Amino acid sequence: MINCTNSVLFAYIYLPLRSINRLQPTIMQLFYAPDITLPEYTLEPEESKHCVRVLRLGEGDEVDITDGRGNIHHCRITDADARRCRVRVENTEFNFEPLPYRLVMAVAPTKNADRFEWFVEKAAEIGVSEIIPLECERSERRRLNTERTNKVLVSAMKQSLKATLPLLHEPTPFAEAMRMPFAGRKYIAHCDKSLGERRYLPSEIIPGGEAMIFIGPEGDFSPAETVLAAECGCTPISLGPQRLRTETAAVVAVAMVAAANYK
């Protein structure tokens, strides 16, 4: 568990979202089609059903589709079939509202899978580039259903009207993740005050920069892992004076980075 006050959690989630809402697009419903083709495309059965039966859209209605790679395709329904809804792409917005920063969150999955999925969902809504599930010495969960977790990411991307799907890595050993080449700054949030100064994350974030943040399991990082982090030039950070669950700490870190970039 990592430290942070509850007031900081709410403040840092609220502040970036206020700024982001000023940029909110006119898109009301967003569909996902990573393999979309131009000028015409048939939605997958699940998306077709949602479009026609749930939203009750019909021939001639407009829909917006993202490929998850930063592009929004503005389309019109040509065949409102609940099993194979056909659309025609009328125009495309490339590089739609990209994140003004790059954030990689390396987080140890929690024993309760739902808690990790909650983090994944909120991180995608607030703004994250990549998520690395960490395998740590004290991890209580070493396996992850990446297919299910990717579905959570897709749903969060659509719900928050984003055009870029965060990259989900396979579970990665801590040492391997720590040694990954990374052009930005790396940070590790741990609870061991005996290891020296831990800098407050908001004071460390460089707007528009690249950051990789490591959040450990319920039992925190091991001494060997914190030593390796120091050897790799990873900056120890604090999220505040209160104690938080792993998934809460991870969301707070994401919100802090967003707040620093949406002033």
C-alpha positions in Angstrom: 0.0 0.0 0.0 1.2 3.5 -0.8 0.7 6.8 1.0 -1.7 9.6 0.1 -4.5 11.7 1.6 -8.1 11.1 0.5 -8.3 14.9 -0.2 -5.5 14.6 -2.6 -7.2 11.7 -4.4 -10.4 13.6 -5.1 -8.6 16.9 -5.9 -6.3 15.4 -8.4 -9.0 13.4 -10.1 -11.3 16.4 -10.2 -8.9 19.0 -11.5 -7.7 17.3 -14.7 -11.2 16.3 -15.6 -12.4 19.9 -15.3 -9.8 20.9 -17.9 -10.4 17.9 -20.1 -14.2 18.6 -20.2 -13.5 22.0 -21.8 -12.1 20.0 -24.8 -14.9 17.5 -24.8 -15.8 16.6 -28.4 -19.3 16.5 -29.8 -19.2 12.7 -30.1 -21.9 11.1 -28.1 -21.4 7.4 -28.9 -18.2 5.8 -29.9 -17.7 2.4 -31.4 -14.4 0.4 -31.7 -13.2 -1.3 -34.9 -9.5 -1.9 -35.0 -9.7 -3.4 -38.5 -12.0 -0.7 -40.0 -11.8 -0.4 -43.8 -12.7 2.5 -46.0 -15.1 3.6 -47.4 -17.5 0.9 -46.1 -17.3 -1.3 -43.1 -19.5 -3.9 -41.3 -19.5 -3.6 -37.5 -18.8 -6.7 -35.4 -22.0 -8.5 -34.1 -21.6 -7.2 -30.6 -21.2 -3.6 -31.8 -24.0 -4.0 -34.3 -26.4 -5.2 -31.6 -25.5 -2.2 -29.4 -25.9 0.2 -32.3 -29.2 -1.0 -33.6 -31.0 -2.7 -30.7 -29.7 -0.8 -27.7 -29.2 2.7 -29.1 -32.0 2.2 -31.7 -30.0 3.8 -34.5 -31.3 3.3 -38.0 -30.3 3.8 -41.7 -29.0 7.4 -42.3 -28.0 8.0 -38.6 -24.5 9.1 -37.9 -22.0 7.0 -35.8 -18.4 7.5 -34.8 -15.9 4.8 -34.9 -12.3 4.7 -33.6 -9.6 2.3 -34.7 -7.9 2.6 -31.3 -4.8 4.1 -33.0 -5.8 7.8 -32.6 -8.2 8.2 -35.5 -12.0 8.9 -35.4 -14.1 7.9 -38.4 -17.3 9.7 -38.8 -19.8 7.4 -40.5 -23.4 7.0 -41.6 -25.4 3.8 -41.3 -26.3 2.3 -44.7 -27.8 -1.0 -43.4 -29.2 -1.1 -39.8 -28.9 -4.9 -39.3 -28.6 -5.8 -35.6 -26.2 -8.6 -36.6 -24.2 -6.9 -39.3 -24.6 -3.2 -39.2 -23.1 -1.6 -42.3 -21.7 1.9 -42.3 -20.0 4.3 -44.8 -17.1 6.4 -43.7 -17.7 10.0 -44.7 -14.6 11.7 -43.1 -11.8 10.9 -40.7 -10.1 12.9 -37.9 -6.5 11.7 -37.6 -4.6 12.0 -34.4 -7.7 12.9 -32.5 -7.0 14.7 -29.2 -3.8 12.8 -28.3 -2.5 12.8 -24.7 -0.1 15.8 -24.3 2.3 13.4 -22.3 3.3 9.8 -22.2 2.6 7.8 -19.1 3.5 4.2 -18.5 2.1 2.6 -15.3 3.9 -0.5 -14.1 1.5 -1.9 -11.4 1.4 -5.2 -9.6 -2.0 -6.9 -10.0 -4.0 -7.2 -6.8 -5.1 -10.4 -5.2 -8.7 -9.3 -6.0 -8.8 -9.2 -9.8 -11.7 -6.7 -9.8 -9.6 -4.1 -8.0 -6.9 -4.2 -10.7 -9.6 -3.9 -13.4 -10.9 -0.9 -11.6 -7.5 0.7 -11.8 -7.2 -0.2 -15.5 -10.6 1.4 -16.2 -10.0 4.6 -14.3 -6.4 5.0 -15.7 -7.8 4.7 -19.3 -10.5 7.2 -18.6 -8.1 9.8 -17.0 -5.2 9.2 -19.4 -2.5 6.5 -19.7 -0.3 5.3 -22.6 0.7 1.9 -21.4 0.0 -0.5 -18.5 2.6 -3.1 -17.4 1.3 -5.7 -15.0 4.3 -6.3 -12.6 5.4 -9.7 -11.2 7.1 -8.8 -7.9 8.7 -10.9 -5.1 5.7 -10.2 -2.9 3.0 -10.4 -5.6 -0.2 -12.3 -4.5 -1.4 -12.6 -8.1 1.0 -13.6 -10.9 -1.5 -14.4 -13.6 -3.7 -12.0 -15.5 -6.5 -12.5 -17.9 -5.2 -10.1 -20.5 -8.1 -10.7 -22.9 -10.6 -9.6 -20.2 -8.5 -6.7 -19.1 -8.2 -5.5 -22.7 -12.0 -5.5 -22.9 -12.0 -3.2 -19.8 -9.6 -0.9 -21.6 -11.7 -0.8 -24.8 -14.9 -0.1 -22.8 -13.2 2.7 -20.9 -11.7 4.2 -24.1 -15.2 4.3 -25.7 -16.9 5.6 -22.5 -14.4 8.5 -22.2 -14.5 9.2 -25.9 -10.9 8.7 -26.6 -9.4 7.5 -29.9 -6.3 5.8 -28.6 -6.4 2.4 -26.8 -3.7 2.1 -24.1 -1.2 -0.7 -24.7 -1.5 -3.5 -22.2 1.7 -5.6 -21.8 1.8 -9.2 -20.7 2.7 -9.7 -17.0 6.4 -8.7 -16.7 9.0 -9.5 -14.0 9.9 -6.5 -12.0 13.6 -6.6 -13.0 12.7 -6.8 -16.7 10.3 -3.9 -16.5 12.8 -1.8 -14.5 15.5 -2.4 -17.2 13.2 -1.6 -20.1 14.7 1.2 -22.3 12.8 4.4 -21.5 13.5 7.9 -22.7 11.6 9.6 -19.9 11.9 9.5 -16.1 11.2 6.5 -13.9 9.6 6.7 -10.5 9.0 4.1 -7.8 6.4 4.6 -5.0 7.3 2.5 -2.0 6.6 2.7 1.8 10.0 2.2 3.3 11.0 5.6 4.8 14.3 4.1 6.0 15.6 4.2 2.5 15.8 8.0 2.5 14.0 10.9 0.9 10.9 10.2 -1.3 9.9 13.1 -3.5 6.3 14.2 -3.8 5.2 13.1 -7.2 3.4 16.4 -8.4 6.6 18.3 -7.8 8.5 15.9 -10.1 6.3 15.8 -13.1 7.5 17.6 -16.2 4.4 18.7 -18.3 4.6 17.2 -21.7 7.2 14.7 -20.7 7.4 11.0 -20.4 7.0 9.1 -17.1 7.1 5.5 -16.0 5.7 4.9 -12.5 6.1 1.7 -10.5 3.4 0.7 -8.0 4.0 -2.4 -5.9 1.8 -5.2 -4.5 -0.1 -5.2 -1.3 3.0 -6.1 0.7 5.1 -3.4 -1.0 8.3 -3.8 -3.0 11.0 -6.0 -1.4 14.3 -4.5 -0.3 16.1 -6.1 -3.3 13.6 -4.5 -5.7 14.1 -1.0 -4.2 17.9 -1.5 -4.4 17.6 -2.5 -8.1 15.3 0.6 -8.7 18.0 2.9 -7.2 20.7 1.2 -9.4 18.5 1.9 -12.5 18.2 5.6 -11.7 14.5 5.3 -10.6 13.4 8.2 -8.4 11.6 7.2 -5.1 8.4 9.1 -4.7 5.6 9.7 -2.2 1.9 10.3 -3.0 1.2 11.9 0.4 1.0 11.0 4.1 -1.9 8.5 4.1 -1.9 4.8 3.4 -3.6 3.6 0.2 -4.4 0.3 -1.4 -2.3 -0.6 -4.5 -5.0 0.2 -7.0 -6.0 3.4 -5.3 -2.3 4.6 -5.2 -2.0 3.8 -8.9 -5.1 5.8 -9.8 -3.9 8.7 -7.7 -0.6 8.7 -9.5 -2.3 8.7 -12.9 -4.5 11.6 -11.8 -1.5 13.6 -10.5 0.2 13.3 -13.8 -2.9 14.4 -15.6 -3.4 17.4 -13.3 0.2 18.5 -14.0 -0.4 18.4 -17.7 -3.9 20.0 -17.8 -3.3 23.2 -15.7 
